[in-house]
Amino acid sequence: MRVIFMGTPEFSVPVLDALVLAGHEIAAVYCQPPRPAGRGKKDRPSAVQQRAEALGLPVRYPVSLKTDEAQAEFAALEADVAVVVAYGLILPQAVLDAPKSGCLNIHASLLPRWRGAAPIHRAIMAGDEETGVCIMQMEAGLDTGPVLMRSTTPIRSTETTIELHDRLSTLGAELIVEALRQLPQLAPEQQPDVGVSYASKIDKAEARIDWSRPAADVDRQIRGLSPFPGAWFELNDTRVKVLASALAEGGGSAGEVLDASLTVACGTGAVRLICLQRAGKAAQDAETFQRGAQIAAGTVLSKG
């Protein structure tokens, strides 16, 4: 098929690779414009732009698709279908209608649960036991379109957002190739009105750890916000991110460090801190971190 691909971050790259490998003709790749990044704040192309250019594909990164000119350029590509995954811009109706078979979105949740910007983070933070990927026919509403295909996967008890992100990216790549193969035979399934939830964008204010919460909540917060923005606590006026954790046995005052292995008491239960990162430093396992930090048993960390 003649495909317009629309995506921006690393999550989208395996999908682009899969479409190319499956033999589809990529008419153009749309992504977000390069953004200032790094210490020098120089414009850095997105992961999708870098990969598309390496593959020799034409790349476009309009600031908006709302202008008549941008919509005419999109329509002139005469695509059979557009595949959209974490693109980052709202698609106007003229863009949605331009490809012969419309625009298909790869969404990393089991719709209608977790519509919106951060479905992977929210699924882990809510304690969901499973998630998945949906191939959805796009319409004007926020992730409200009919679902063409879906695939489910369990969320492992120790899984972080980045680990689940990588699994779902691969799953989405496999599923969209199959969806395009079967596209003429697929029957769109309208999303039910019950079970709708919204995965709002992660606010950095959510990242500070409140040790007075139950251990299960703290553990899910840590795993759900890993690696970005990273759940954190303060140690000697320095911010420390916790990038991996596990539920542990033990109890004490909320925030109390129970042993040299960095088991920390919560409102109920305890969590063991597995991977930590000081501001401006590389991530370290707990044993390595403790060689420098030497947080003694009995230390009480701030409740947030």
Secondary structure by P-SEA (a helix, b strand, c coil): cbbbbbbccccaaaaaaaaaaacccccbbbbcccccccccccccccaaaaaaaaabbbbbbbcccccaaaaaaaaaccccbbbbccccccccccccccccccbbbbccccccccccccaaaaaaaaccccccccccccccccccccccbbbbbbbcccccaaaaaaaaaaaaaaaaaaaaaacccbbbbcccccbbbbbcccccccccccccccaaaaaaaaaaaccccccccccccbbbbbcbbbbbbbccccccccccccccccccbbbbbcbbbccccccccaaaaaaccccccccccccc
